[in-house]
Amino acid sequence: MSRTLIPSTILRNLKRILWVGFVLSVGIDSTLGSPLSLPSTPYRYTVLDQDLSAALREFGNNLKISVNVSAEVKGRVRARMPDLPPREFLDRLTELYDLQWYFDGLVLYVSAAKEAQTRMLVLAPIRFEAVRTALDDLGISDDRYVVRPAPGNGLILVSGPPRFVALVEQTFNSLVAEAQAQLQAAAPTRQTVLILFRGSSATVVRDGQPEASYFSNGQQQDGVKREPSQK
């Protein structure tokens, strides 16, 4: 049985195609909060000298993605960028210019790495598992950035770009407010009763509302009958 020989150039091209397919499959990571769906075709960037912020906005315009670039993102793209799939192009700029990016499902936020924030959040009256579940369900979680319980499980450490940290804080505050509202609803209602004395009279105030007035001679106003005391 004869075998067909494949030219080496075709083998190299086939390997390249398989490698690009592998990179794309792991590049759009399912662990990201809101998947940044980008095309697999190479992104051709031909400008040799352009402001970095302008290059990122042009990237968004070409791919129909809203891009928010921080004022702290500075620099110029001077060297020619190779033709890469869009996600690899974005990661290449991130690595070269010390940036961070986060996609919240609507807007791609790009910030300088030096803008990264760290917060410590007090867990009570909720548990870390509830926070983690909410972040996953809302598509906020991103394994590139930190959300983990501190020792003792009483605090949460959050670290990452500003947009990511802000969404984690908003989610956390909403969970705390909901838990506190549930605790208040479950708590038994307590009445407050005050007796105000004015000279020979006394007024009963229940839950902030005057209820009845008494005089030292045993008489009562407001139409409420009072039984005489037993001696």
HELIX and SHEET records of a PDB file:
HELIX    1   1 SER A    8  GLY A   27  1                                  20    
HELIX    2   2 LEU A   52  LEU A   63  1                                  12    
HELIX    3   3 PRO A   86  LEU A   96  1                                  11    
HELIX    4   4 ALA A  113  GLU A  115  5                                   3    
HELIX    5   5 PHE A  128  ASP A  137  1                                  10    
HELIX    6   6 PRO A  162  ALA A  186  1                                  25    
SHEET    1   A 2 GLN A  50  ASP A  51  0                                        
SHEET    2   A 2 ARG A  76  VAL A  77 -1                                        
SHEET    1   B 3 SER A  66  VAL A  69  0                                        
SHEET    2   B 3 VAL A 107  ALA A 112  1                                        
SHEET    3   B 3 LEU A  99  PHE A 103 -1                                        
SHEET    1   C 3 GLN A 117  VAL A 122  0                                        
SHEET    2   C 3 LEU A 155  GLY A 160 -1                                        
SHEET    3   C 3 VAL A 146  PRO A 149 -1                                        
SHEET    1   D 3 VAL A 193  ARG A 198  0                                        
SHEET    2   D 3 SER A 201  ARG A 206 -1                                        
SHEET    3   D 3 GLN A 209  PHE A 215 -1                                        
END                                                                             
